[in-house]
Amino acid sequence: MKIKNDSSEKLIDVYAIYWIGGETYFYGFSKGYNGLLAYKASKVNIVDPEVSGDFIFLDNGIFYKPLIEEKLLHDLLEYDETAYKRFLEILKAEGRIDPDFY
């Protein structure tokens, strides 16, 4: 899934969809940020609605499986450099981002 923030032209890859208080949110990953950012669904445009890959349902959301299996989610929300590098390795190995992404 890909979204665009209303205030930017950057494409953002979505690696989680979750619901809090009747609202839908996305955790997105884009070049130039060292982690995941939360986006309120009502504040973005969905460019590509297809969710592909290995996702799992957990609590109140659907998460990209490696985020949970490798315990990267919390650290990526805190912009942890080690978690970021590991997440890039996973994404590159699966062909989800270009090898020269970073």
MOKATA-V635543 format. One record per run of one state. SS is the DSSP state (h for helix, s for strand, l for the rest). FROM is the first residue (numbers start at 1). TO is the last residue. If there is no record, write none. Layout:
ss: (SS & SS)
from: (FROM & FROM)
to: (TO & TO)
This chain:
ss: (l & s & l & s & l & s & l & s & h & s & l & s & l & s & h & l & h & l & h & l)
from: (1 & 2 & 6 & 11 & 21 & 23 & 30 & 37 & 41 & 44 & 49 & 55 & 59 & 61 & 65 & 70 & 73 & 78 & 81 & 94)
to: (1 & 5 & 10 & 20 & 22 & 29 & 36 & 40 & 43 & 48 & 54 & 58 & 60 & 64 & 69 & 72 & 77 & 80 & 93 & 102)
